[in-house]
């Protein structure tokens, strides 16, 4: 399993500038870890904790599901969602992560 904190550490260097046309913010609560990712068309900034009042995309999940979604592009199963192991306000926004970052 990937180290979740390492994924966030590498996000700025793996960001693909020019894919976004407007700024977006993501808030991740992965197990005990919390991160805010702020994106503009040209930059990516990762901050520890919740640093925005209302992020565009919010994800609360386990480290295992986070790895599956972010690194492998798999969406969680219905049981994961039903059991509360995966919560998001914007599933399409999460899918966009694969286009915005080279996280393989």
N, CA, C and O atoms as CSV, one atom per row, in Angstrom:
chain,resi,resn,atom,element,x,y,z
A,1,UNK,N,N,0.843,-1.192,0.000
A,1,UNK,CA,C,0.000,0.000,0.000
A,1,UNK,C,C,0.882,1.248,0.000
A,1,UNK,O,O,1.927,1.275,0.649
A,2,UNK,N,N,0.462,2.264,-0.720
A,2,UNK,CA,C,1.203,3.511,-0.812
A,2,UNK,C,C,1.105,4.290,0.493
A,2,UNK,O,O,0.133,4.164,1.237
A,3,UNK,N,N,2.116,5.087,0.752
A,3,UNK,CA,C,2.113,5.974,1.902
A,3,UNK,C,C,1.309,7.217,1.521
A,3,UNK,O,O,1.715,7.967,0.634
A,4,UNK,N,N,0.178,7.439,2.182
A,4,UNK,CA,C,-0.727,8.535,1.829
A,4,UNK,C,C,-0.006,9.882,1.888
A,4,UNK,O,O,-0.162,10.705,0.986
A,5,UNK,N,N,0.775,10.111,2.932
A,5,UNK,CA,C,1.470,11.399,3.043
A,5,UNK,C,C,2.452,11.596,1.898
A,5,UNK,O,O,2.663,12.726,1.456
A,6,UNK,N,N,3.054,10.521,1.411
A,6,UNK,CA,C,3.981,10.624,0.275
A,6,UNK,C,C,3.235,11.033,-0.995
A,6,UNK,O,O,3.758,11.806,-1.798
A,7,UNK,N,N,2.029,10.526,-1.181
A,7,UNK,CA,C,1.231,10.916,-2.352
A,7,UNK,C,C,1.028,12.429,-2.351
A,7,UNK,O,O,1.204,13.084,-3.379
A,8,UNK,N,N,0.657,12.983,-1.194
A,8,UNK,CA,C,0.434,14.427,-1.118
A,8,UNK,C,C,1.726,15.215,-1.282
A,8,UNK,O,O,1.716,16.296,-1.870
A,9,UNK,N,N,2.828,14.695,-0.777
A,9,UNK,CA,C,4.122,15.364,-0.924
A,9,UNK,C,C,4.495,15.494,-2.395
A,9,UNK,O,O,5.069,16.504,-2.804
A,10,UNK,N,N,4.173,14.475,-3.196
A,10,UNK,CA,C,4.554,14.460,-4.611
A,10,UNK,C,C,3.539,15.138,-5.536
A,10,UNK,O,O,3.827,15.345,-6.715
A,11,UNK,N,N,2.368,15.482,-5.024
A,11,UNK,CA,C,1.343,16.073,-5.897
A,11,UNK,C,C,1.823,17.320,-6.657
A,11,UNK,O,O,1.603,17.395,-7.865
A,12,UNK,N,N,2.471,18.304,-6.004
A,12,UNK,CA,C,2.872,19.495,-6.774
A,12,UNK,C,C,3.796,19.185,-7.949
A,12,UNK,O,O,3.667,19.800,-9.008
A,13,UNK,N,N,4.716,18.252,-7.783
A,13,UNK,CA,C,5.657,17.942,-8.866
A,13,UNK,C,C,5.011,17.082,-9.954
A,13,UNK,O,O,5.562,16.955,-11.048
A,14,UNK,N,N,3.868,16.501,-9.669
A,14,UNK,CA,C,3.189,15.657,-10.650
A,14,UNK,C,C,1.940,16.311,-11.240
A,14,UNK,O,O,1.194,15.688,-11.996
A,15,UNK,N,N,1.729,17.558,-10.885
A,15,UNK,CA,C,0.594,18.310,-11.406
A,15,UNK,C,C,0.809,18.626,-12.877
A,15,UNK,O,O,1.926,18.933,-13.293
A,16,UNK,N,N,-0.262,18.552,-13.667
A,16,UNK,CA,C,-0.193,18.841,-15.097
A,16,UNK,C,C,-0.764,20.235,-15.348
A,16,UNK,O,O,-1.981,20.381,-15.467
A,17,UNK,N,N,0.084,21.266,-15.432
A,17,UNK,CA,C,-0.411,22.619,-15.681
A,17,UNK,C,C,-1.161,22.700,-17.006
A,17,UNK,O,O,-0.832,22.007,-17.968
A,18,UNK,N,N,-2.165,23.553,-17.032
A,18,UNK,CA,C,-2.906,23.798,-18.262
A,18,UNK,C,C,-4.132,22.935,-18.460
A,18,UNK,O,O,-4.917,23.188,-19.375
A,19,UNK,N,N,-4.322,21.913,-17.621
A,19,UNK,CA,C,-5.501,21.059,-17.764
A,19,UNK,C,C,-6.742,21.790,-17.241
A,19,UNK,O,O,-7.796,21.768,-17.875
A,20,UNK,N,N,-6.606,22.431,-16.090
A,20,UNK,CA,C,-7.716,23.209,-15.526
A,20,UNK,C,C,-7.819,24.567,-16.196
A,20,UNK,O,O,-6.813,25.132,-16.626
A,21,UNK,N,N,-9.019,25.084,-16.284
A,21,UNK,CA,C,-9.205,26.437,-16.810
A,21,UNK,C,C,-9.591,27.422,-15.706
A,21,UNK,O,O,-9.529,28.634,-15.911
A,22,UNK,N,N,-9.989,26.911,-14.539
A,22,UNK,CA,C,-10.330,27.744,-13.394
A,22,UNK,C,C,-9.709,27.141,-12.140
A,22,UNK,O,O,-9.279,25.988,-12.157
A,23,UNK,N,N,-9.658,27.896,-11.071
A,23,UNK,CA,C,-9.113,27.394,-9.811
A,23,UNK,C,C,-10.091,26.419,-9.154
A,23,UNK,O,O,-11.307,26.569,-9.272
A,24,UNK,N,N,-9.542,25.417,-8.459
A,24,UNK,CA,C,-10.350,24.430,-7.735
A,24,UNK,C,C,-9.653,24.102,-6.425
A,24,UNK,O,O,-8.431,24.206,-6.314
A,25,UNK,N,N,-10.430,23.713,-5.452
A,25,UNK,CA,C,-9.848,23.271,-4.186
A,25,UNK,C,C,-10.408,21.897,-3.822
A,25,UNK,O,O,-11.579,21.600,-4.059
A,26,UNK,N,N,-9.551,21.078,-3.246
A,26,UNK,CA,C,-9.903,19.734,-2.822
A,26,UNK,C,C,-9.556,19.605,-1.346
A,26,UNK,O,O,-8.498,20.058,-0.910
A,27,UNK,N,N,-10.444,18.990,-0.581
A,27,UNK,CA,C,-10.151,18.683,0.813
A,27,UNK,C,C,-10.228,17.175,0.985
A,27,UNK,O,O,-11.226,16.544,0.636
A,28,UNK,N,N,-9.157,16.610,1.530
A,28,UNK,CA,C,-9.063,15.176,1.727
A,28,UNK,C,C,-8.944,14.860,3.209
A,28,UNK,O,O,-8.096,15.419,3.905
A,29,UNK,N,N,-9.788,13.970,3.682
A,29,UNK,CA,C,-9.685,13.422,5.023
A,29,UNK,C,C,-9.482,11.925,4.822
A,29,UNK,O,O,-10.427,11.188,4.541
A,30,UNK,N,N,-8.232,11.490,4.971
A,30,UNK,CA,C,-7.864,10.102,4.679
A,30,UNK,C,C,-7.381,9.467,5.980
A,30,UNK,O,O,-6.251,9.688,6.415
A,31,UNK,N,N,-8.251,8.683,6.585
A,31,UNK,CA,C,-7.926,8.158,7.910
A,31,UNK,C,C,-7.741,9.333,8.868
A,31,UNK,O,O,-8.627,10.175,9.009
A,32,UNK,N,N,-6.588,9.380,9.520
A,32,UNK,CA,C,-6.282,10.476,10.449
A,32,UNK,C,C,-5.628,11.671,9.765
A,32,UNK,O,O,-5.401,12.694,10.413
A,33,UNK,N,N,-5.324,11.571,8.490
A,33,UNK,CA,C,-4.621,12.636,7.768
A,33,UNK,C,C,-5.611,13.569,7.082
A,33,UNK,O,O,-6.620,13.129,6.529
A,34,UNK,N,N,-5.308,14.866,7.125
A,34,UNK,CA,C,-6.160,15.886,6.502
A,34,UNK,C,C,-5.278,16.780,5.624
A,34,UNK,O,O,-4.227,17.253,6.058
A,35,UNK,N,N,-5.721,17.001,4.391
A,35,UNK,CA,C,-4.976,17.847,3.454
A,35,UNK,C,C,-5.933,18.693,2.626
A,35,UNK,O,O,-7.044,18.269,2.305
A,36,UNK,N,N,-5.486,19.886,2.290
A,36,UNK,CA,C,-6.170,20.746,1.332
A,36,UNK,C,C,-5.252,20.905,0.134
A,36,UNK,O,O,-4.064,21.190,0.290
A,37,UNK,N,N,-5.797,20.722,-1.059
A,37,UNK,CA,C,-5.039,20.887,-2.297
A,37,UNK,C,C,-5.700,22.014,-3.072
A,37,UNK,O,O,-6.873,21.932,-3.435
A,38,UNK,N,N,-4.924,23.075,-3.324
A,38,UNK,CA,C,-5.419,24.231,-4.065
A,38,UNK,C,C,-4.774,24.238,-5.444
A,38,UNK,O,O,-3.551,24.224,-5.583
A,39,UNK,N,N,-5.637,24.261,-6.465
A,39,UNK,CA,C,-5.160,24.211,-7.844
A,39,UNK,C,C,-5.577,25.459,-8.600
A,39,UNK,O,O,-6.702,25.939,-8.462
A,40,UNK,N,N,-4.659,25.978,-9.398
A,40,UNK,CA,C,-4.967,26.994,-10.396
A,40,UNK,C,C,-4.613,26.360,-11.737
A,40,UNK,O,O,-4.072,25.254,-11.760
A,41,UNK,N,N,-4.898,27.021,-12.849
A,41,UNK,CA,C,-4.506,26.416,-14.122
A,41,UNK,C,C,-3.000,26.107,-14.208
A,41,UNK,O,O,-2.599,25.226,-14.970
A,42,UNK,N,N,-2.164,26.822,-13.436
A,42,UNK,CA,C,-0.718,26.629,-13.538
A,42,UNK,C,C,-0.041,26.061,-12.295
A,42,UNK,O,O,1.093,25.593,-12.392
A,43,UNK,N,N,-0.696,26.083,-11.123
A,43,UNK,CA,C,-0.011,25.693,-9.895
A,43,UNK,C,C,-0.820,24.728,-9.035
A,43,UNK,O,O,-2.044,24.641,-9.132
A,44,UNK,N,N,-0.092,24.014,-8.198
A,44,UNK,CA,C,-0.677,23.105,-7.219
A,44,UNK,C,C,0.000,23.356,-5.884
A,44,UNK,O,O,1.225,23.294,-5.781
A,45,UNK,N,N,-0.798,23.641,-4.858
A,45,UNK,CA,C,-0.279,23.838,-3.510
A,45,UNK,C,C,-0.992,22.856,-2.594
A,45,UNK,O,O,-2.220,22.784,-2.581
A,46,UNK,N,N,-0.209,22.098,-1.827
A,46,UNK,CA,C,-0.755,21.144,-0.866
A,46,UNK,C,C,-0.503,21.688,0.536
A,46,UNK,O,O,0.627,22.030,0.883
A,47,UNK,N,N,-1.555,21.766,1.331
A,47,UNK,CA,C,-1.454,22.277,2.694
A,47,UNK,C,C,-1.981,21.224,3.665
A,47,UNK,O,O,-2.955,20.529,3.376
A,48,UNK,N,N,-1.328,21.116,4.812
A,48,UNK,CA,C,-1.768,20.171,5.834
A,48,UNK,C,C,-2.977,20.746,6.553
A,48,UNK,O,O,-2.986,21.922,6.917
A,49,UNK,N,N,-3.984,19.930,6.755
A,49,UNK,CA,C,-5.190,20.355,7.453
A,49,UNK,C,C,-6.223,20.934,6.509
A,49,UNK,O,O,-6.048,20.946,5.290
A,50,UNK,N,N,-7.301,21.413,7.101
A,50,UNK,CA,C,-8.370,22.049,6.323
A,50,UNK,C,C,-8.117,23.540,6.326
A,50,UNK,O,O,-8.246,24.199,7.358
A,51,UNK,N,N,-7.756,24.072,5.169
A,51,UNK,CA,C,-7.366,25.484,5.072
A,51,UNK,C,C,-8.327,26.320,4.231
A,51,UNK,O,O,-8.069,27.497,3.976
A,52,UNK,N,N,-9.428,25.718,3.803
A,52,UNK,CA,C,-10.469,26.452,3.090
A,52,UNK,C,C,-11.796,26.202,3.791
A,52,UNK,O,O,-12.019,25.133,4.360
A,53,UNK,N,N,-12.662,27.185,3.744
A,53,UNK,CA,C,-13.967,27.047,4.401
A,53,UNK,C,C,-14.817,25.974,3.728
A,53,UNK,O,O,-15.391,25.115,4.397
A,54,UNK,N,N,-14.892,26.032,2.401
A,54,UNK,CA,C,-15.715,25.080,1.649
A,54,UNK,C,C,-14.973,24.699,0.367
A,54,UNK,O,O,-14.944,25.468,-0.594
A,55,UNK,N,N,-14.381,23.517,0.363
A,55,UNK,CA,C,-13.649,23.046,-0.814
A,55,UNK,C,C,-14.635,22.669,-1.925
A,55,UNK,O,O,-15.771,22.276,-1.659
A,56,UNK,N,N,-14.179,22.795,-3.160
A,56,UNK,CA,C,-15.000,22.399,-4.306
A,56,UNK,C,C,-15.276,20.896,-4.284
A,56,UNK,O,O,-16.389,20.454,-4.572
A,57,UNK,N,N,-14.254,20.120,-3.940
A,57,UNK,CA,C,-14.377,18.667,-3.885
A,57,UNK,C,C,-13.898,18.201,-2.513
A,57,UNK,O,O,-12.811,18.567,-2.065
A,58,UNK,N,N,-14.721,17.392,-1.856
A,58,UNK,CA,C,-14.386,16.852,-0.535
A,58,UNK,C,C,-14.389,15.332,-0.630
A,58,UNK,O,O,-15.287,14.733,-1.222
A,59,UNK,N,N,-13.363,14.718,-0.034
A,59,UNK,CA,C,-13.301,13.261,0.030
A,59,UNK,C,C,-12.934,12.837,1.437
A,59,UNK,O,O,-11.925,13.283,1.983
A,60,UNK,N,N,-13.746,11.983,2.020
A,60,UNK,CA,C,-13.447,11.365,3.313
A,60,UNK,C,C,-13.451,9.862,3.084
A,60,UNK,O,O,-14.449,9.287,2.649
A,61,UNK,N,N,-12.299,9.223,3.390
A,61,UNK,CA,C,-12.182,7.798,3.112
A,61,UNK,C,C,-11.063,7.164,3.922
A,61,UNK,O,O,-10.406,7.827,4.725
A,62,UNK,N,N,-10.858,5.881,3.702
A,62,UNK,CA,C,-9.775,5.144,4.336
A,62,UNK,C,C,-8.524,5.229,3.460
A,62,UNK,O,O,-8.632,5.508,2.266
A,63,UNK,N,N,-7.344,4.996,4.029
A,63,UNK,CA,C,-6.128,4.991,3.196
A,63,UNK,C,C,-6.202,3.984,2.055
A,63,UNK,O,O,-5.726,4.267,0.956
A,64,UNK,N,N,-6.786,2.823,2.295
A,64,UNK,CA,C,-6.875,1.792,1.251
A,64,UNK,C,C,-7.743,2.254,0.078
A,64,UNK,O,O,-7.362,2.094,-1.081
A,65,UNK,N,N,-8.901,2.821,0.381
A,65,UNK,CA,C,-9.768,3.310,-0.698
A,65,UNK,C,C,-9.157,4.508,-1.402
A,65,UNK,O,O,-9.305,4.651,-2.616
A,66,UNK,N,N,-8.474,5.370,-0.664
A,66,UNK,CA,C,-7.810,6.527,-1.277
A,66,UNK,C,C,-6.812,6.060,-2.326
A,66,UNK,O,O,-6.774,6.599,-3.432
A,67,UNK,N,N,-6.015,5.072,-1.990
A,67,UNK,CA,C,-5.035,4.547,-2.943
A,67,UNK,C,C,-5.728,3.992,-4.180
A,67,UNK,O,O,-5.294,4.252,-5.302
A,68,UNK,N,N,-6.796,3.234,-3.988
A,68,UNK,CA,C,-7.514,2.663,-5.132
A,68,UNK,C,C,-8.067,3.747,-6.045
A,68,UNK,O,O,-7.973,3.633,-7.267
A,69,UNK,N,N,-8.645,4.800,-5.466
A,69,UNK,CA,C,-9.252,5.864,-6.259
A,69,UNK,C,C,-8.201,6.721,-6.943
A,69,UNK,O,O,-8.288,6.975,-8.145
A,70,UNK,N,N,-7.207,7.167,-6.181
A,70,UNK,CA,C,-6.241,8.134,-6.716
A,70,UNK,C,C,-5.180,7.471,-7.592
A,70,UNK,O,O,-4.875,7.975,-8.673
A,71,UNK,N,N,-4.624,6.371,-7.154
A,71,UNK,CA,C,-3.536,5.761,-7.915
A,71,UNK,C,C,-4.005,4.835,-9.028
A,71,UNK,O,O,-3.359,4.740,-10.072
A,72,UNK,N,N,-5.123,4.152,-8.811
A,72,UNK,CA,C,-5.573,3.168,-9.796
A,72,UNK,C,C,-6.801,3.611,-10.576
A,72,UNK,O,O,-7.190,2.961,-11.546
A,73,UNK,N,N,-7.414,4.712,-10.157
A,73,UNK,CA,C,-8.589,5.203,-10.866
A,73,UNK,C,C,-9.832,4.368,-10.667
A,73,UNK,O,O,-10.786,4.486,-11.435
A,74,UNK,N,N,-9.838,3.526,-9.650
A,74,UNK,CA,C,-11.007,2.688,-9.369
A,74,UNK,C,C,-11.985,3.472,-8.509
A,74,UNK,O,O,-11.576,4.206,-7.610
A,75,UNK,N,N,-13.244,3.323,-8.776
A,75,UNK,CA,C,-14.248,3.942,-7.919
A,75,UNK,C,C,-14.661,2.930,-6.860
A,75,UNK,O,O,-14.631,1.725,-7.112
A,76,UNK,N,N,-15.044,3.400,-5.685
A,76,UNK,CA,C,-15.413,2.484,-4.605
A,76,UNK,C,C,-16.695,1.730,-4.936
A,76,UNK,O,O,-17.509,2.168,-5.749
A,77,UNK,N,N,-16.844,0.595,-4.286
A,77,UNK,CA,C,-18.045,-0.203,-4.478
A,77,UNK,C,C,-19.216,0.367,-3.691
A,77,UNK,O,O,-19.038,1.199,-2.802
A,78,UNK,N,N,-20.402,-0.088,-4.027
A,78,UNK,CA,C,-21.601,0.381,-3.334
A,78,UNK,C,C,-21.548,0.073,-1.839
A,78,UNK,O,O,-22.052,0.854,-1.031
A,79,UNK,N,N,-20.946,-1.052,-1.462
A,79,UNK,CA,C,-20.851,-1.398,-0.042
A,79,UNK,C,C,-19.927,-0.426,0.697
A,79,UNK,O,O,-20.189,-0.083,1.850
A,80,UNK,N,N,-18.850,0.019,0.045
A,80,UNK,CA,C,-17.954,1.004,0.667
A,80,UNK,C,C,-18.716,2.291,0.963
A,80,UNK,O,O,-18.558,2.887,2.029
A,81,UNK,N,N,-19.537,2.707,0.017
A,81,UNK,CA,C,-20.321,3.927,0.182
A,81,UNK,C,C,-21.403,3.713,1.239
A,81,UNK,O,O,-21.598,4.561,2.110
A,82,UNK,N,N,-22.097,2.591,1.165
A,82,UNK,CA,C,-23.177,2.309,2.115
A,82,UNK,C,C,-22.667,2.217,3.556
A,82,UNK,O,O,-23.365,2.608,4.491
A,83,UNK,N,N,-21.461,1.707,3.728
A,83,UNK,CA,C,-20.878,1.570,5.069
A,83,UNK,C,C,-20.184,2.845,5.547
A,83,UNK,O,O,-19.637,2.877,6.649
A,84,UNK,N,N,-20.205,3.887,4.728
A,84,UNK,CA,C,-19.614,5.158,5.121
A,84,UNK,C,C,-18.103,5.203,5.025
A,84,UNK,O,O,-17.476,6.094,5.598
A,85,UNK,N,N,-17.501,4.258,4.308
A,85,UNK,CA,C,-16.042,4.242,4.149
A,85,UNK,C,C,-15.582,5.206,3.060
A,85,UNK,O,O,-14.387,5.465,2.921
A,86,UNK,N,N,-16.522,5.733,2.294
A,86,UNK,CA,C,-16.186,6.622,1.180
A,86,UNK,C,C,-17.286,7.660,1.051
A,86,UNK,O,O,-18.431,7.329,0.743
A,87,UNK,N,N,-16.933,8.921,1.288
A,87,UNK,CA,C,-17.909,10.003,1.170
A,87,UNK,C,C,-17.300,11.120,0.337
A,87,UNK,O,O,-16.158,11.524,0.555
A,88,UNK,N,N,-18.080,11.616,-0.621
A,88,UNK,CA,C,-17.630,12.748,-1.427
A,88,UNK,C,C,-18.836,13.589,-1.824
A,88,UNK,O,O,-19.963,13.100,-1.900
A,89,UNK,N,N,-18.570,14.852,-2.070
A,89,UNK,CA,C,-19.618,15.748,-2.549
A,89,UNK,C,C,-19.596,15.870,-4.073
A,89,UNK,O,O,-20.488,16.489,-4.653
A,90,UNK,N,N,-18.580,15.282,-4.732
A,90,UNK,CA,C,-18.422,15.476,-6.170
A,90,UNK,C,C,-17.664,14.297,-6.795
A,90,UNK,O,O,-16.457,14.397,-7.013
A,91,UNK,N,N,-18.348,13.185,-7.085
A,91,UNK,CA,C,-17.654,12.042,-7.695
A,91,UNK,C,C,-16.944,12.391,-9.009
A,91,UNK,O,O,-15.853,11.885,-9.273
A,92,UNK,N,N,-17.548,13.244,-9.828
A,92,UNK,CA,C,-16.915,13.630,-11.098
A,92,UNK,C,C,-15.627,14.412,-10.850
A,92,UNK,O,O,-14.654,14.269,-11.591
A,93,UNK,N,N,-15.628,15.234,-9.810
A,93,UNK,CA,C,-14.417,15.979,-9.457
A,93,UNK,C,C,-13.284,15.058,-9.060
A,93,UNK,O,O,-12.124,15.320,-9.377
A,94,UNK,N,N,-13.611,13.983,-8.369
A,94,UNK,CA,C,-12.584,13.005,-8.004
A,94,UNK,C,C,-12.031,12.308,-9.232
A,94,UNK,O,O,-10.829,12.063,-9.326
A,95,UNK,N,N,-12.909,11.987,-10.173
A,95,UNK,CA,C,-12.459,11.357,-11.411
A,95,UNK,C,C,-11.460,12.258,-12.135
A,95,UNK,O,O,-10.543,11.771,-12.796
A,96,UNK,N,N,-11.639,13.551,-12.011
A,96,UNK,CA,C,-10.770,14.516,-12.683
A,96,UNK,C,C,-9.330,14.452,-12.158
A,96,UNK,O,O,-8.409,14.870,-12.860
A,97,UNK,N,N,-9.118,13.942,-10.952
A,97,UNK,CA,C,-7.763,13.844,-10.405
A,97,UNK,C,C,-6.833,13.076,-11.332
A,97,UNK,O,O,-5.656,13.418,-11.452
A,98,UNK,N,N,-7.344,12.057,-11.980
A,98,UNK,CA,C,-6.516,11.255,-12.887
A,98,UNK,C,C,-6.014,12.097,-14.058
A,98,UNK,O,O,-4.922,11.854,-14.573
A,99,UNK,N,N,-6.803,13.085,-14.480
A,99,UNK,CA,C,-6.394,13.949,-15.582
A,99,UNK,C,C,-5.454,15.060,-15.123
A,99,UNK,O,O,-4.635,15.543,-15.904
A,100,UNK,N,N,-5.569,15.463,-13.867
A,100,UNK,CA,C,-4.792,16.590,-13.366
A,100,UNK,C,C,-3.400,16.229,-12.878
A,100,UNK,O,O,-2.511,17.079,-12.825
A,101,UNK,N,N,-3.214,14.964,-12.521
A,101,UNK,CA,C,-1.937,14.528,-11.941
A,101,UNK,C,C,-1.441,13.256,-12.595
A,101,UNK,O,O,-2.226,12.409,-13.022
A,102,UNK,N,N,-0.124,13.137,-12.668
A,102,UNK,CA,C,0.501,11.884,-13.069
A,102,UNK,C,C,0.917,11.199,-11.777
A,102,UNK,O,O,2.045,11.372,-11.317
A,103,UNK,N,N,0.014,10.423,-11.190
A,103,UNK,CA,C,0.247,9.828,-9.873
A,103,UNK,C,C,0.613,8.351,-9.923
A,103,UNK,O,O,0.596,7.676,-8.893
A,104,UNK,N,N,0.932,7.858,-11.070
A,104,UNK,CA,C,1.285,6.439,-11.151
A,104,UNK,C,C,2.679,6.195,-10.649
A,104,UNK,O,O,3.143,5.055,-10.644
